[in-house]
């Protein structure tokens, strides 16, 4: 979980939850307070 309440004036109410679902693939959710705003996915390429 990423909580910006202590580090950002603009994103004070934002929280991200990110989980690895496979090697180098992550699913996440963004919350504003208690309201879920968006879902997202991240994929990182294999190291060369």
Biopython code that builds the backbone (N, CA, C, O; Angstrom):
import numpy as np
from Bio.PDB.StructureBuilder import StructureBuilder

atoms = [
    (1, "UNK", "N", (0.839, -1.166, 0.000)),
    (1, "UNK", "CA", (0.000, 0.000, 0.000)),
    (1, "UNK", "C", (0.895, 1.244, 0.000)),
    (1, "UNK", "O", (1.897, 1.308, 0.712)),
    (2, "UNK", "N", (0.514, 2.207, -0.799)),
    (2, "UNK", "CA", (1.194, 3.500, -0.823)),
    (2, "UNK", "C", (0.231, 4.537, -0.265)),
    (2, "UNK", "O", (-0.863, 4.729, -0.795)),
    (3, "UNK", "N", (0.638, 5.196, 0.793)),
    (3, "UNK", "CA", (-0.191, 6.187, 1.469)),
    (3, "UNK", "C", (0.535, 7.523, 1.384)),
    (3, "UNK", "O", (1.648, 7.664, 1.892)),
    (4, "UNK", "N", (-0.096, 8.504, 0.739)),
    (4, "UNK", "CA", (0.546, 9.791, 0.497)),
    (4, "UNK", "C", (0.201, 10.842, 1.550)),
    (4, "UNK", "O", (0.574, 12.005, 1.394)),
    (5, "UNK", "N", (-0.501, 10.462, 2.617)),
    (5, "UNK", "CA", (-0.984, 11.440, 3.583)),
    (5, "UNK", "C", (0.136, 12.177, 4.306)),
    (5, "UNK", "O", (-0.059, 13.314, 4.736)),
    (6, "UNK", "N", (1.298, 11.558, 4.449)),
    (6, "UNK", "CA", (2.410, 12.195, 5.151)),
    (6, "UNK", "C", (3.407, 12.871, 4.216)),
    (6, "UNK", "O", (4.281, 13.610, 4.668)),
    (7, "UNK", "N", (3.277, 12.619, 2.894)),
    (7, "UNK", "CA", (4.317, 13.081, 1.978)),
    (7, "UNK", "C", (3.851, 14.071, 0.919)),
    (7, "UNK", "O", (4.682, 14.649, 0.218)),
    (8, "UNK", "N", (2.550, 14.281, 0.784)),
    (8, "UNK", "CA", (2.081, 15.143, -0.301)),
    (8, "UNK", "C", (0.928, 16.024, 0.157)),
    (8, "UNK", "O", (-0.017, 15.553, 0.790)),
    (9, "UNK", "N", (1.018, 17.304, -0.170)),
    (9, "UNK", "CA", (-0.095, 18.203, 0.118)),
    (9, "UNK", "C", (-1.235, 18.003, -0.873)),
    (9, "UNK", "O", (-2.404, 18.106, -0.500)),
    (10, "UNK", "N", (-0.907, 17.718, -2.135)),
    (10, "UNK", "CA", (-1.932, 17.546, -3.164)),
    (10, "UNK", "C", (-2.615, 16.187, -3.099)),
    (10, "UNK", "O", (-3.815, 16.087, -3.354)),
    (11, "UNK", "N", (-1.875, 15.152, -2.765)),
    (11, "UNK", "CA", (-2.417, 13.788, -2.764)),
    (11, "UNK", "C", (-2.634, 13.275, -1.345)),
    (11, "UNK", "O", (-2.535, 12.074, -1.089)),
    (12, "UNK", "N", (-2.926, 14.176, -0.438)),
    (12, "UNK", "CA", (-3.067, 13.825, 0.980)),
    (12, "UNK", "C", (-4.103, 12.727, 1.228)),
    (12, "UNK", "O", (-3.929, 11.913, 2.135)),
    (13, "UNK", "N", (-5.173, 12.692, 0.438)),
    (13, "UNK", "CA", (-6.253, 11.724, 0.657)),
    (13, "UNK", "C", (-6.136, 10.508, -0.258)),
    (13, "UNK", "O", (-7.037, 9.669, -0.266)),
    (14, "UNK", "N", (-5.061, 10.386, -1.026)),
    (14, "UNK", "CA", (-4.910, 9.300, -2.001)),
    (14, "UNK", "C", (-4.152, 8.132, -1.394)),
    (14, "UNK", "O", (-3.181, 8.308, -0.658)),
    (15, "UNK", "N", (-4.628, 6.925, -1.724)),
    (15, "UNK", "CA", (-3.957, 5.697, -1.292)),
    (15, "UNK", "C", (-3.981, 4.724, -2.466)),
    (15, "UNK", "O", (-5.016, 4.554, -3.110)),
    (16, "UNK", "N", (-2.854, 4.089, -2.746)),
    (16, "UNK", "CA", (-2.763, 3.066, -3.787)),
    (16, "UNK", "C", (-2.542, 1.715, -3.122)),
    (16, "UNK", "O", (-1.771, 1.594, -2.170)),
    (17, "UNK", "N", (-3.224, 0.709, -3.635)),
    (17, "UNK", "CA", (-2.956, -0.667, -3.223)),
    (17, "UNK", "C", (-2.501, -1.419, -4.458)),
    (17, "UNK", "O", (-3.185, -1.424, -5.481)),
    (18, "UNK", "N", (-1.342, -2.055, -4.360)),
    (18, "UNK", "CA", (-0.735, -2.732, -5.511)),
    (18, "UNK", "C", (-0.367, -4.145, -5.098)),
    (18, "UNK", "O", (0.218, -4.363, -4.037)),
    (19, "UNK", "N", (-0.722, -5.116, -5.959)),
    (19, "UNK", "CA", (-0.393, -6.516, -5.688)),
    (19, "UNK", "C", (0.233, -7.160, -6.920)),
    (19, "UNK", "O", (-0.214, -6.947, -8.047)),
    (20, "UNK", "N", (1.264, -7.942, -6.685)),
    (20, "UNK", "CA", (1.883, -8.686, -7.781)),
    (20, "UNK", "C", (1.035, -9.920, -8.045)),
    (20, "UNK", "O", (0.778, -10.703, -7.130)),
    (21, "UNK", "N", (0.593, -10.106, -9.306)),
    (21, "UNK", "CA", (-0.239, -11.254, -9.653)),
    (21, "UNK", "C", (0.517, -12.291, -10.468)),
    (21, "UNK", "O", (0.068, -13.431, -10.588)),
    (22, "UNK", "N", (1.646, -11.913, -11.022)),
    (22, "UNK", "CA", (2.529, -12.798, -11.776)),
    (22, "UNK", "C", (3.886, -12.094, -11.798)),
    (22, "UNK", "O", (3.976, -10.910, -11.472)),
    (23, "UNK", "N", (4.932, -12.809, -12.175)),
    (23, "UNK", "CA", (6.239, -12.140, -12.235)),
    (23, "UNK", "C", (6.184, -10.881, -13.111)),
    (23, "UNK", "O", (5.820, -10.950, -14.285)),
    (24, "UNK", "N", (6.543, -9.747, -12.533)),
    (24, "UNK", "CA", (6.622, -8.454, -13.208)),
    (24, "UNK", "C", (5.270, -7.875, -13.632)),
    (24, "UNK", "O", (5.237, -6.912, -14.397)),
    (25, "UNK", "N", (4.147, -8.441, -13.151)),
    (25, "UNK", "CA", (2.818, -7.929, -13.481)),
    (25, "UNK", "C", (2.080, -7.615, -12.174)),
    (25, "UNK", "O", (1.988, -8.449, -11.274)),
    (26, "UNK", "N", (1.557, -6.383, -12.102)),
    (26, "UNK", "CA", (0.910, -5.903, -10.884)),
    (26, "UNK", "C", (-0.470, -5.341, -11.211)),
    (26, "UNK", "O", (-0.671, -4.727, -12.259)),
    (27, "UNK", "N", (-1.407, -5.557, -10.312)),
    (27, "UNK", "CA", (-2.714, -4.915, -10.384)),
    (27, "UNK", "C", (-2.827, -3.952, -9.226)),
    (27, "UNK", "O", (-2.341, -4.230, -8.130)),
    (28, "UNK", "N", (-3.470, -2.817, -9.463)),
    (28, "UNK", "CA", (-3.593, -1.836, -8.401)),
    (28, "UNK", "C", (-4.940, -1.151, -8.390)),
    (28, "UNK", "O", (-5.684, -1.174, -9.370)),
    (29, "UNK", "N", (-5.234, -0.540, -7.255)),
    (29, "UNK", "CA", (-6.446, 0.241, -7.064)),
    (29, "UNK", "C", (-6.044, 1.563, -6.425)),
    (29, "UNK", "O", (-5.147, 1.611, -5.584)),
    (30, "UNK", "N", (-6.709, 2.622, -6.829)),
    (30, "UNK", "CA", (-6.458, 3.946, -6.269)),
    (30, "UNK", "C", (-7.719, 4.377, -5.520)),
    (30, "UNK", "O", (-8.830, 4.304, -6.045)),
    (31, "UNK", "N", (-7.517, 4.825, -4.284)),
    (31, "UNK", "CA", (-8.617, 5.300, -3.446)),
    (31, "UNK", "C", (-8.427, 6.770, -3.131)),
    (31, "UNK", "O", (-7.307, 7.235, -2.922)),
    (32, "UNK", "N", (-9.524, 7.491, -3.099)),
    (32, "UNK", "CA", (-9.551, 8.870, -2.615)),
    (32, "UNK", "C", (-10.411, 8.838, -1.366)),
    (32, "UNK", "O", (-11.636, 8.738, -1.442)),
    (33, "UNK", "N", (-9.762, 8.923, -0.224)),
    (33, "UNK", "CA", (-10.473, 8.677, 1.027)),
    (33, "UNK", "C", (-10.891, 7.224, 1.051)),
    (33, "UNK", "O", (-10.040, 6.338, 0.972)),
    (34, "UNK", "N", (-12.188, 6.957, 1.157)),
    (34, "UNK", "CA", (-12.694, 5.586, 1.145)),
    (34, "UNK", "C", (-13.295, 5.196, -0.201)),
    (34, "UNK", "O", (-13.731, 4.058, -0.378)),
    (35, "UNK", "N", (-13.321, 6.134, -1.157)),
    (35, "UNK", "CA", (-13.918, 5.879, -2.469)),
    (35, "UNK", "C", (-12.868, 5.357, -3.447)),
    (35, "UNK", "O", (-11.813, 5.968, -3.620)),
    (36, "UNK", "N", (-13.164, 4.220, -4.087)),
    (36, "UNK", "CA", (-12.252, 3.680, -5.098)),
    (36, "UNK", "C", (-12.429, 4.459, -6.392)),
    (36, "UNK", "O", (-13.535, 4.573, -6.921)),
    (37, "UNK", "N", (-11.303, 5.000, -6.899)),
    (37, "UNK", "CA", (-11.352, 5.827, -8.103)),
    (37, "UNK", "C", (-11.076, 5.040, -9.368)),
    (37, "UNK", "O", (-11.881, 5.054, -10.299)),
    (38, "UNK", "N", (-9.944, 4.352, -9.409)),
    (38, "UNK", "CA", (-9.550, 3.645, -10.629)),
    (38, "UNK", "C", (-8.853, 2.339, -10.287)),
    (38, "UNK", "O", (-8.337, 2.155, -9.185)),
    (39, "UNK", "N", (-8.852, 1.447, -11.253)),
    (39, "UNK", "CA", (-8.052, 0.229, -11.205)),
    (39, "UNK", "C", (-6.989, 0.361, -12.288)),
    (39, "UNK", "O", (-7.230, 0.988, -13.319)),
    (40, "UNK", "N", (-5.823, -0.220, -12.067)),
    (40, "UNK", "CA", (-4.774, -0.122, -13.075)),
    (40, "UNK", "C", (-3.913, -1.380, -13.063)),
    (40, "UNK", "O", (-3.943, -2.160, -12.111)),
    (41, "UNK", "N", (-3.157, -1.562, -14.120)),
    (41, "UNK", "CA", (-2.216, -2.681, -14.238)),
    (41, "UNK", "C", (-0.860, -2.129, -14.644)),
    (41, "UNK", "O", (-0.770, -1.170, -15.410)),
    (42, "UNK", "N", (0.190, -2.744, -14.124)),
    (42, "UNK", "CA", (1.557, -2.398, -14.474)),
    (42, "UNK", "C", (2.276, -3.649, -14.925)),
    (42, "UNK", "O", (2.132, -4.708, -14.315)),
    (43, "UNK", "N", (3.051, -3.532, -15.992)),
    (43, "UNK", "CA", (3.874, -4.641, -16.454)),
    (43, "UNK", "C", (5.284, -4.105, -16.679)),
    (43, "UNK", "O", (5.468, -3.101, -17.366)),
    (44, "UNK", "N", (6.271, -4.771, -16.103)),
    (44, "UNK", "CA", (7.654, -4.371, -16.243)),
    (44, "UNK", "C", (8.362, -5.354, -17.164)),
    (44, "UNK", "O", (8.232, -6.565, -16.990)),
    (45, "UNK", "N", (9.110, -4.850, -18.142)),
    (45, "UNK", "CA", (9.826, -5.754, -19.047)),
    (45, "UNK", "C", (10.910, -6.537, -18.326)),
    (45, "UNK", "O", (11.440, -6.103, -17.304)),
    (46, "UNK", "N", (11.224, -7.681, -18.871)),
    (46, "UNK", "CA", (12.320, -8.492, -18.320)),
    (46, "UNK", "C", (13.636, -7.743, -18.491)),
    (46, "UNK", "O", (13.823, -7.009, -19.461)),
    (47, "UNK", "N", (14.523, -7.932, -17.562)),
    (47, "UNK", "CA", (15.839, -7.279, -17.640)),
    (47, "UNK", "C", (16.617, -7.823, -18.820)),
    (47, "UNK", "O", (16.565, -9.012, -19.135)),
    (48, "UNK", "N", (17.334, -6.927, -19.459)),
    (48, "UNK", "CA", (18.120, -7.337, -20.637)),
    (48, "UNK", "C", (19.461, -7.896, -20.205)),
    (48, "UNK", "O", (20.264, -8.294, -21.049)),
]
sb = StructureBuilder()
sb.init_structure("model")
sb.init_model(0)
sb.init_chain("A")
sb.init_seg("    ")
for serial, (resi, resn, name, xyz) in enumerate(atoms, 1):
    if name == "N":
        sb.init_residue(resn, " ", resi, " ")
    sb.init_atom(name, np.array(xyz, "f"), 0.0, 1.0, " ", f" {name:<3s}", serial, name[0])
structure = sb.get_structure()
